[in-house]
Amino acid sequence: MKFGWGALLAGVVLGAGLGQPSQAETPDIGINKETRTVSVGGFTPVTGPVPFYNILTDAADAFFQQLNEKGGIRGWKVKYTRLDDGYEPARSVAVTRRLAEETKIFALVAPVGTATSVAVIPYTKEKGLPVIGPIGGSSKLFVEPHIFALLPDYAWSAASNAEYALGGLGLKRLALLWENDELGRSAKRGFDLYMQAKGIAAVESVPFEVKTTDFSPHIRRVMEAKADGVILFGSNANLAAALKASDQFGFKSTWFAPFFTADPSTFKLAGNLLNGVYFSSWLMPVDSDDPAIKTYRESVAKYYPKNPVGVFGLNGWSNAALFAVAFEKLIESGKPLTRENLVAALDRLKDAQVGGARNVSFKPGDHRGTRQEGIIRAENGGFKLVREFRPYPKVVFDAKIE
């Protein structure tokens, strides 16, 4: 059975009598039979260098608030506790310990950050605490039996961009601009592996620092290389700066970028220069008419009206949805509501729509949840899905990337 968002949201009240543990069963930590409440939690940077990322868990909280108002998950309400970790891995471990041992959560849900999520692996593994929807892109999150991640490795996304540029648009000369950190290096690994498999050399590969605002030197290099396609893996500010430099030089090329830059905030930075840019994305466009995306926009507008509606929020909202799908699947299994059975239920998830993601699957030994991406194009100030979701290029998806 497929567990789509529509079935989840529409059916939460109808099955309210299902999944009640018998007296002989011992509910796991975080399960309250009397109030029919499951307690979950996550860490988020309210303070520190990136407090903007708190938007991710605001959206996750909006998901659970709306879900509870509509009857919960088969009658079970979700209590979601968020604690500030300042985006510091050591604090993330301390916060997770507090959530597990004091708040007594059933699962860690939608914790924010790659390095922070990786940091809590040893503790959560020791405690048998499921980690559902960590918001990070490390391959280390795909190999642990208790962790279920939606976000892809950026290597897969970069390869998807290259595949569409070459096969979908017929471009011949690709260049890569990559952020000089783990994000960009992951993208470079995937891009290089895919290009090598196709027997095609990149015409240019140029790193840049995270804080780069002047892309003139980088654009000169791709201009001299006569690139007809440029793939940039960096922030929306990086993308906007590169597009502006390209415009100043009169350099015409087709541009590609990662999913998190397909956001209304990028239009504010780049203006009309963003029109025509392509994005490989595991999420549907934020302005899509898809029922799940409309529900996301409605929930944020209701519970966090001051927050922007965009990819950041949809990301957090979708990772919260993964827990709801998992818990519903656990209830439908008829097994006791334990952490072990939650993990077992997710290990059987196949081709599900989860929030703004499609075709999410897990199986024992393979927790690469997002297995496909679509291609989005910026058009007239909005975003349009121009190629339906397809599997990641096999040569990169199946590669062992350290």
BELPELIN-V259465 format. One line per field, one symbol per residue. phi: phi as a letter, one per 40 degrees, with the letter a starting at -180 (. if undefined). psi: psi as a letter, one per 40 degrees, with the letter a starting at -180 (. if undefined). A space follows every 50 residues. Layout:
phi = ???
psi = ???
This chain:
phi = .cbcccccccbcccccccgccccccbccdgbbcccfbbbbaabaccbgcb cdccdccdccccdccccccchgbfgccbbbbbbcbggbdccccccccccc cbcfccacbfcchcccccccddcccccgccbbgccabcccccbccbbbbc ccccccccccccccccccbgcbbbbbbbccacdcccccdcccccccccgb cccaabcacdccbbcdcccdcccccfccabbbbacccccccccccccccg cbacbbacdcccbdcccccbgcccdgcbbcacbcdcbccddccccdcccc cccbcccccacdccccccccccccccccccdccgcdcbcccccccccbca fccbfcbbfcbbadgabcccbabbbbbcafgbbbcbaccbdcddcccccc bc
psi = higiddddddedddfdeiehiideihiihehhddefhhhiiiiigdaadf edeeddeddddddddddddeeagfehihhhhhiheefhdddddddddddd dddgidihhfihiddddddeddddddefhihhfhgifieeeeeheehhid hiheddddddddddddddefidgiihhhhgaddddddddddddddddefh hieihhiiidehdhedddddddddefhehhhhhaidddddddddddddef hhihiiiideegiddddddeaeddheiihhheiiideiehdddddddddd dddgdeiihadddddddddddddddddddddddeiigiddddddddeehh fihhbeiifhiiihegfgdheiiihihhhfeahhhehihiiihddddeih h.
